[in-house]
Amino acid sequence: MSVYARPSFVLGNSWQLNYLSLDDRAALDCEPFVLVCNCFPEHWRKIGFRPTIWAFGDTNNSECCQILADQLEAIRSDQDLRQRLRHLFVCCESAEAERIVARCELPIIRYRRGSWARREQRLATSLSEPIYHYGSTLTDLVNLAQLLNPGQEVRICGGQHGRILGHFYNRGDEIHAVSAMPREFERMWKGFGDLVRAGHPLVDCNFEHDVKLPRDGRLPRKALFEGMS
């Protein structure tokens, strides 16, 4: 793969990120298109790489807005993180979120998104259109990756399909199995499958899935840095 055509790395916050090798983490800290979401800024030192793009989508209630405010403060106060972050995206779904963004003194890019539950969506071709959002903010990141690094492969990790819940920054006793498959995972992976069938170059780089992927949610698979130099 040419050094001038780098893939985008879309990384969720799941416990699977702890499987990344030290070399993987060092490489991610140098790649130009590393997209993360939600609480990653507050916890990045626990995983050891900094993103270049961050997005926060769920802002429709006070609890989510407080998390948003915490992440913006983490970014504002962390010079090491800001050295890598090039783009900050927030979907302001409430007046409270708009007030937080307006007073944060960071260069926030506002975006709109489509339906969490409506499958018939397409990737936005500009920020003037609703961003693809089926099941998860991770699908927002896929659309943003294609806008910022058009035509390049999108490698997805840290967002596996299954019943085991927890984030990379949780303690072991905070990672637990749930009795029913979350609808978010089901929708997210079916959405990824829809995008692949529409011709978008998505690749599943998760280490494992603890339940079987739906047939229409299976993506081409490879290791995170396979085929790269």
Number of C-alpha atoms within 10 A of each C-alpha: 10 7 8 6 11 16 25 26 26 28 23 26 24 19 20 19 20 16 13 17 10 13 9 14 16 14 12 20 17 14 16 18 22 25 24 24 24 20 21 24 23 18 15 16 12 11 17 14 19 26 28 22 22 22 25 27 24 20 21 15 13 12 10 16 24 15 17 22 15 15 20 22 16 18 18 15 11 12 11 10 20 17 11 18 20 14 16 18 19 22 22 22 17 14 13 16 22 16 12 16 22 12 8 13 11 13 12 16 13 16 21 18 19 19 15 16 14 12 17 11 16 17 21 18 15 14 15 9 13 19 27 29 28 28 23 24 23 28 23 27 31 26 24 27 24 21 16 14 17 14 14 16 18 26 25 26 23 25 26 26 23 19 17 19 16 18 21 21 21 13 10 11 7 11 16 11 13 11 8 8 14 15 11 16 19 18 22 25 26 22 25 25 21 20 22 18 14 11 8 18 18 23 23 22 24 23 17 15 14 11 12 11 17 13 10 14 20 17 22 12 15 15 13 19 14 10 8 10 7
